[in-house]
Amino acid sequence: MAKGKNVTNLSLEIAERAALTFKALADPTRIRILHLLAQEERSVTDLAETLGLSQSAVSHQLAFLRSMRLVKYRRQGQSLFYTCDDDHVLTLLSQVLAHLEHE
């Protein structure tokens, strides 16, 4: 963190929102979903097949990520296609993964 006299106090509201964002990243399945969506738009079916999970399980995780405004979707016919909706979180995730590669 920054050192010096220009340190500001972090509001409780911002700290709580940050904690919720970290909560979203605290699940291995959600991390894997975000990692895949960072590469390209994907359907629920494609995500489920790639991750070896049921569509229901993937949809549940996507609903949580959507509620956190980390992913967005578009409808094409009966299918939903998801993409990431927050480059800041992708940067954070990328930094964490890069850190782990250097251990």
URJO-V704125 format. One record per residue. N is the residue number from 1. PHI is phi in radians with two decimals (none if undefined). Layout:
n = {N;N}
phi = {PHI;PHI}
This chain:
n = {1;2;3;4;5;6;7;8;9;10;11;12;13;14;15;16;17;18;19;20;21;22;23;24;25;26;27;28;29;30;31;32;33;34;35;36;37;38;39;40;41;42;43;44;45;46;47;48;49;50;51;52;53;54;55;56;57;58;59;60;61;62;63;64;65;66;67;68;69;70;71;72;73;74;75;76;77;78;79;80;81;82;83;84;85;86;87;88;89;90;91;92;93;94;95;96;97;98;99;100;101;102;103}
phi = {none;-1.21;-1.93;2.19;-1.51;-1.61;-1.41;-1.87;-1.42;-1.44;-1.21;-1.06;-1.06;-1.16;-1.08;-1.17;-1.15;-1.11;-1.09;-1.13;-1.13;-1.13;-1.07;-1.08;-1.59;-1.54;-2.08;-1.01;-1.15;-1.14;-1.09;-1.11;-1.09;-1.07;-1.08;-1.17;-1.23;-1.17;-1.50;-2.97;-1.13;-2.50;-1.46;-1.05;-1.05;-1.09;-1.06;-1.06;-1.14;-1.11;-1.53;1.22;-2.13;-1.28;-1.08;-1.09;-1.12;-1.17;-1.05;-1.08;-1.17;-1.13;-1.08;-1.12;-1.10;-1.17;-1.13;-1.57;1.06;-1.72;-2.32;-2.37;-2.43;-2.30;-1.72;-2.30;1.15;-1.67;-1.71;-1.91;-2.02;-1.87;-2.44;-1.28;-2.13;-2.59;-1.13;-1.11;-1.20;-1.11;-1.11;-1.06;-1.07;-1.05;-1.14;-1.10;-1.14;-1.11;-1.05;-1.18;-1.16;-1.65;-1.34}
